[in-house]
């Protein structure tokens, strides 16, 4: 009887040991996945910051071009014909 009891205890310990080993490996895998996800999140946050800076710079440039366009349109003599050289340059800038 004690033999069977010892065998059952040994099997129970073996099962719990196998479960502990399995859970430890699973936890290590999840920790690696978490580290990868955090790295990807940091990369995406950095890309987002760069993208936002680019958009801000683009908006500033658009505003400057808008100011320049308004200045050119409000100048006296804006309807006067341009010289051939300036006309070609203007057609390249504003097709």
C-alpha positions as CSV (number, residue, x, y, z in Angstrom):
1,X,0.0,0.0,0.0
2,X,2.8,2.4,0.9
3,X,4.4,1.4,-2.4
4,X,1.4,2.6,-4.3
5,X,1.1,5.7,-2.2
6,X,4.8,6.5,-2.9
7,X,4.3,5.8,-6.6
8,X,1.2,8.1,-6.7
9,X,3.2,10.8,-4.9
10,X,6.0,10.5,-7.4
11,X,3.6,10.7,-10.4
12,X,1.9,13.7,-8.9
13,X,5.3,15.4,-8.3
14,X,6.3,14.5,-11.9
15,X,3.1,15.9,-13.3
16,X,3.5,19.1,-11.3
17,X,7.1,19.4,-12.3
18,X,6.1,19.0,-16.0
19,X,3.4,21.6,-15.6
20,X,5.8,24.0,-13.9
21,X,8.4,23.5,-16.7
22,X,5.7,24.0,-19.4
23,X,4.4,27.2,-17.7
24,X,8.0,28.5,-17.2
25,X,8.7,28.0,-21.0
26,X,5.4,29.6,-21.8
27,X,6.1,32.6,-19.6
28,X,9.6,33.0,-21.2
29,X,7.9,33.0,-24.6
30,X,5.4,35.6,-23.6
31,X,8.1,37.8,-22.1
32,X,9.9,37.7,-25.4
33,X,6.7,38.5,-27.3
34,X,6.2,41.4,-24.9
35,X,9.7,42.7,-25.4
36,X,9.2,42.6,-29.2
37,X,5.8,44.3,-28.9
38,X,7.3,47.1,-26.8
39,X,10.2,47.6,-29.3
40,X,7.7,47.8,-32.1
41,X,5.6,50.3,-30.2
42,X,8.7,52.4,-29.6
43,X,9.6,52.3,-33.2
44,X,6.1,53.3,-34.2
45,X,6.0,56.1,-31.7
46,X,9.3,57.4,-33.2
47,X,8.0,57.1,-36.7
48,X,4.8,59.0,-35.6
49,X,6.9,61.8,-34.2
50,X,8.9,62.1,-37.4
51,X,5.8,62.0,-39.5
52,X,4.1,64.7,-37.3
53,X,7.3,66.9,-37.6
54,X,7.2,66.4,-41.4
55,X,3.5,67.4,-41.5
56,X,4.2,70.5,-39.4
57,X,7.0,71.5,-41.7
58,X,4.9,70.9,-44.7
59,X,2.1,73.1,-43.3
60,X,4.6,75.9,-42.6
61,X,5.9,75.7,-46.1
62,X,2.3,75.7,-47.5
63,X,1.5,78.8,-45.4
64,X,4.7,80.6,-46.7
65,X,3.8,79.7,-50.3
66,X,0.2,81.0,-49.7
67,X,1.6,84.3,-48.3
68,X,3.9,84.6,-51.3
69,X,1.0,83.9,-53.7
70,X,-1.2,86.5,-52.0
71,X,1.6,89.0,-52.1
72,X,2.2,88.4,-55.8
73,X,-1.5,88.6,-56.6
74,X,-1.9,91.9,-54.7
75,X,1.1,93.6,-56.3
76,X,0.4,96.5,-58.6
77,X,1.0,95.6,-62.3
78,X,0.4,91.9,-61.7
79,X,-1.5,91.7,-65.0
80,X,1.4,93.2,-67.0
81,X,3.0,90.7,-69.4
82,X,6.3,89.2,-68.3
83,X,9.4,89.0,-70.3
84,X,10.0,85.8,-72.2
85,X,12.5,84.6,-69.7
86,X,10.3,85.3,-66.7
87,X,7.3,83.9,-68.4
88,X,9.1,80.5,-69.0
89,X,10.2,80.5,-65.3
90,X,6.7,81.3,-64.1
91,X,5.2,78.5,-66.2
92,X,7.7,76.1,-64.6
93,X,6.8,77.2,-61.1
94,X,3.0,77.5,-61.7
95,X,2.0,75.1,-64.5
